[in-house]
Amino acid sequence: MSSDFFVSYLCPALVGQGTFGTVASQREAVSRHLGRRGRLVGEMIESVGDPQRPRLQMALTLCRRHGATLLMAELGALAENPGFLRRLSRDLHARELRFSAADRPEVSERTLCIMAAVAEAEDRLGVQRTSETMARRREFYARFTAERRAMPTADALGTAAAAPRPLAESLERGETTSKSRERAEEVAPILSEIRAAGALTLEQVANALNALGIPSARGSRWYPMQVTRIEKRLAAAARVVAPHKAAGPERPLAVPVQPSEMRLA
């Protein structure tokens, strides 16, 4: 896939919900984003008010055909829509495509599901959206994308080396209280997406949680040992629930087969 080819996706339906409104202004944003670093090979303009977003699927098809990156002129309020973020992530992953947004250059196909999990958990975890917190998140997303894209692909490493093992099969059973288990379950969706996106070591996960502004149980910073405890509690809870729960398509929490030493400080 070429990193120089882009297909733009314009959403005039977002008028009044963000910085850009007209097709012309969104085209200008795309042009500024590309600059001298890319070439536009296609454009799709979404139908106003159509929740099915048929033009998005057409844009993804064009991206696949040309080996291009999907470039959204304005992510806007959709950056806080977990359903949209997860569907887009799923569609990009299925087609092995990259994603960029002109108004959120730090966002990529690697960060969409993490963003969705954070958006869902903010109220539940009492996360306060300060300007400092948002700045740290954006810095983290940009760094996370750059580091993950620089890593060898699963094909290059071999399937066995790249595939994570289910968390419940990798950790020893630990004693849990209902309170500690509840806290673990609150953090689990975010932790799962951080792991699935490529964070392999306990330190990487702890640094990611801190950068995202997710408070620990005591309202302080996360450390690798705290991540270990949370994962053990989730593993224990999974073994208790597993016999009574039908198998489903949910993504399992995972730990690495071969830990990376790369820091996400």
C-alpha positions as CSV (number, residue, x, y, z in Angstrom):
1,M,0.0,0.0,0.0
2,S,1.4,3.4,-1.0
3,S,1.5,6.1,1.7
4,D,1.4,8.7,-1.1
5,F,-2.1,8.0,-2.4
6,F,-5.2,9.3,-0.7
7,V,-9.0,9.1,-1.2
8,S,-10.8,11.9,0.5
9,Y,-14.2,11.5,2.3
10,L,-16.2,14.7,2.6
11,C,-19.2,15.0,4.9
12,P,-21.3,18.2,4.2
13,A,-23.9,16.7,6.6
14,L,-21.6,17.9,9.4
15,V,-22.6,21.5,8.8
16,G,-22.8,23.3,12.2
17,Q,-21.1,20.5,14.0
18,G,-17.5,21.5,13.4
19,T,-15.1,23.9,11.9
20,F,-15.9,23.1,8.2
21,G,-19.3,23.1,6.6
22,T,-19.2,23.3,2.8
23,V,-17.7,20.9,0.4
24,A,-15.4,23.7,-0.8
25,S,-14.0,24.3,2.7
26,Q,-13.5,20.6,3.3
27,R,-11.7,20.3,-0.1
28,E,-9.4,23.1,1.1
29,A,-8.7,21.2,4.3
30,V,-7.8,18.1,2.3
31,S,-5.5,20.1,0.1
32,R,-3.7,21.7,3.0
33,H,-3.3,18.3,4.7
34,L,-1.8,16.7,1.6
35,G,0.6,19.5,0.7
36,R,3.5,18.0,-1.1
37,R,3.4,14.7,0.7
38,G,0.5,13.0,-1.2
39,R,-1.7,12.7,-4.3
40,L,-5.4,12.5,-4.3
41,V,-6.7,9.6,-6.4
42,G,-10.4,9.8,-5.5
43,E,-13.1,11.7,-3.7
44,M,-16.4,10.7,-2.1
45,I,-19.0,13.2,-0.9
46,E,-21.4,11.7,1.6
47,S,-25.2,12.0,1.2
48,V,-26.6,14.6,3.6
49,G,-28.4,12.9,6.5
50,D,-27.9,9.3,5.4
51,P,-26.9,7.4,8.6
52,Q,-25.8,4.4,6.5
53,R,-23.0,6.4,5.0
54,P,-22.9,4.6,1.6
55,R,-20.2,6.9,0.2
56,L,-17.9,5.8,3.0
57,Q,-18.0,2.2,1.8
58,M,-17.4,3.4,-1.7
59,A,-14.4,5.4,-0.5
60,L,-13.0,2.4,1.2
61,T,-13.4,0.3,-2.0
62,L,-11.5,3.0,-3.9
63,C,-8.7,3.0,-1.2
64,R,-8.4,-0.8,-1.5
65,R,-8.3,-0.6,-5.3
66,H,-5.5,2.1,-5.4
67,G,-3.7,1.1,-2.2
68,A,-4.6,4.5,-0.8
69,T,-5.1,6.0,2.6
70,L,-8.7,7.1,3.6
71,L,-8.5,10.8,4.3
72,M,-11.5,12.3,6.1
73,A,-11.8,16.1,5.8
74,E,-13.4,16.5,9.2
75,L,-13.7,13.9,11.9
76,G,-15.3,16.5,14.1
77,A,-17.9,15.3,16.6
78,L,-17.6,11.8,15.2
79,A,-14.3,11.5,17.2
80,E,-16.6,11.1,20.3
81,N,-19.0,8.6,18.6
82,P,-17.9,5.1,19.8
83,G,-20.2,3.3,17.3
84,F,-18.8,5.1,14.3
85,L,-15.2,4.8,15.4
86,R,-15.5,1.0,16.0
87,R,-17.3,0.4,12.6
88,L,-14.7,2.5,10.8
89,S,-11.8,0.7,12.5
90,R,-13.4,-2.7,11.7
91,D,-13.8,-1.8,8.0
92,L,-10.3,-0.4,7.7
93,H,-8.8,-3.5,9.4
94,A,-10.8,-5.9,7.1
95,R,-9.3,-4.1,4.1
96,E,-5.9,-3.5,5.6
97,L,-6.1,0.3,5.0
98,R,-4.7,3.3,6.7
99,F,-6.7,6.3,7.9
100,S,-6.1,10.1,8.4
101,A,-8.2,13.1,9.3
102,A,-7.4,16.6,8.2
103,D,-8.7,18.2,11.4
104,R,-7.1,15.5,13.7
105,P,-3.7,14.6,12.2
106,E,-2.8,12.5,15.3
107,V,-5.7,10.1,14.6
108,S,-5.1,6.9,12.6
109,E,-6.5,3.4,12.0
110,R,-4.3,2.4,15.1
111,T,-6.1,4.8,17.5
112,L,-9.8,4.6,16.5
113,C,-10.8,1.7,18.9
114,I,-8.8,3.2,21.8
115,M,-10.6,6.5,21.2
116,A,-13.9,4.6,21.2
117,A,-13.2,2.9,24.5
118,V,-12.0,6.1,26.1
119,A,-15.2,7.9,25.0
120,E,-17.4,5.2,26.5
121,A,-15.5,5.1,29.8
122,E,-15.0,8.8,30.5
123,D,-18.2,9.4,32.5
124,R,-18.0,6.0,34.2
125,L,-14.4,6.6,35.4
126,G,-14.8,10.3,36.2
127,V,-12.3,11.4,33.7
128,Q,-12.0,15.2,33.5
129,R,-11.4,16.7,30.1
130,T,-8.9,19.4,30.7
131,S,-6.9,21.1,28.0
132,E,-3.8,19.4,29.4
133,T,-5.4,16.0,29.2
134,M,-6.5,16.5,25.6
135,A,-3.1,17.7,24.6
136,R,-1.5,14.6,26.2
137,R,-3.9,12.4,24.4
138,R,-3.2,13.9,21.0
139,E,0.5,13.6,21.6
140,F,0.1,10.0,22.6
141,Y,-2.1,9.1,19.6
142,A,0.5,10.7,17.2
143,R,3.4,8.9,18.9
144,F,1.5,5.6,19.1
145,T,0.7,5.7,15.4
146,A,4.2,6.4,14.4
147,E,5.7,3.7,16.5
148,R,3.1,1.0,15.5
149,R,3.5,1.8,11.8
150,A,7.2,1.5,12.1
151,M,7.0,-2.0,13.6
152,P,7.4,-5.1,11.4
153,T,4.1,-6.5,10.2
154,A,2.7,-9.8,11.3
155,D,3.6,-11.4,8.0
156,A,7.2,-10.3,8.4
157,L,7.5,-11.7,12.0
158,G,5.5,-14.8,11.4
159,T,2.0,-15.5,12.7
160,A,3.2,-17.3,15.8
161,A,5.4,-14.4,16.9
162,A,2.9,-11.7,16.3
163,A,-0.3,-13.3,17.6
164,P,-1.2,-12.5,21.2
165,R,-2.5,-15.2,23.6
166,P,-5.8,-14.8,25.4
167,L,-5.2,-13.1,28.8
168,A,-7.3,-15.7,30.7
169,E,-5.0,-18.4,29.5
170,S,-1.7,-16.6,30.3
171,L,-2.1,-15.4,33.8
172,E,-2.4,-17.2,37.1
173,R,-5.6,-17.0,39.1
174,G,-5.6,-14.3,41.7
175,E,-7.9,-13.5,44.6
176,T,-10.2,-10.6,43.9
177,T,-12.7,-8.6,45.9
178,S,-15.9,-7.4,44.3
179,K,-14.7,-3.8,44.4
180,S,-11.3,-4.6,42.8
181,R,-13.0,-6.7,40.2
182,E,-15.5,-4.0,39.4
183,R,-12.6,-1.5,38.9
184,A,-10.8,-4.0,36.7
185,E,-14.0,-4.4,34.6
186,E,-14.3,-0.6,34.2
187,V,-10.8,-0.3,32.8
188,A,-10.9,-3.5,30.8
189,P,-12.3,-2.1,27.4
190,I,-9.6,0.5,27.3
191,L,-6.9,-1.9,28.3
192,S,-8.1,-4.4,25.7
193,E,-7.9,-1.9,22.9
194,I,-4.5,-0.7,23.9
195,R,-3.2,-4.3,23.9
196,A,-5.0,-5.0,20.6
197,A,-3.5,-1.9,19.0
198,G,0.0,-3.2,19.7
199,A,1.1,-2.3,23.2
200,L,3.0,-5.4,24.3
201,T,4.7,-4.6,27.6
202,L,3.2,-3.7,31.0
203,E,5.1,-0.4,30.9
204,Q,3.7,0.5,27.5
205,V,0.1,-0.2,28.8
206,A,0.7,1.9,31.9
207,N,2.2,4.8,29.9
208,A,-0.7,4.7,27.5
209,L,-3.3,4.8,30.4
210,N,-1.5,7.8,31.9
211,A,-1.3,9.6,28.5
212,L,-5.0,9.1,28.0
213,G,-5.8,10.6,31.4
214,I,-7.4,7.4,32.8
215,P,-7.1,7.5,36.6
216,S,-6.0,4.4,38.5
217,A,-8.1,3.1,41.4
218,R,-6.5,5.6,43.7
219,G,-6.8,8.4,41.3
220,S,-3.1,8.5,40.6
221,R,-0.7,7.4,37.9
222,W,-0.5,3.9,36.5
223,Y,2.5,1.7,37.0
224,P,3.3,-1.7,35.4
225,M,2.5,-3.6,38.7
226,Q,-1.0,-2.1,38.7
227,V,-1.6,-3.2,35.2
228,T,-0.5,-6.7,36.2
229,R,-3.0,-6.8,39.1
230,I,-5.8,-5.6,36.8
231,E,-5.1,-8.2,34.2
232,K,-4.9,-11.0,36.8
233,R,-8.3,-10.0,38.1
234,L,-9.8,-9.9,34.7
235,A,-8.3,-13.4,33.9
236,A,-9.8,-14.8,37.1
237,A,-13.2,-13.2,36.4
238,A,-13.1,-14.6,32.8
239,R,-12.5,-18.2,34.1
240,V,-15.4,-17.8,36.5
241,V,-17.8,-16.5,33.8
242,A,-16.6,-18.6,30.9
243,P,-18.6,-21.8,31.7
244,H,-21.8,-19.9,31.8
245,K,-21.3,-17.6,28.8
246,A,-21.8,-18.6,25.1
247,A,-18.8,-18.0,22.9
248,G,-19.1,-14.6,21.1
249,P,-17.1,-12.4,18.7
250,E,-15.7,-10.2,21.5
251,R,-12.0,-9.3,21.3
252,P,-10.1,-11.2,24.0
253,L,-7.7,-9.3,26.2
254,A,-4.2,-10.3,25.3
255,V,-0.6,-10.4,26.5
256,P,2.4,-10.6,24.2
257,V,4.3,-13.7,23.1
258,Q,7.5,-11.7,22.6
259,P,7.5,-8.4,24.5
260,S,8.8,-5.3,22.8
261,E,11.2,-3.0,24.6
262,M,9.9,0.1,22.9
263,R,8.7,2.8,25.4
264,L,5.5,4.8,25.2
265,A,6.6,7.4,27.7
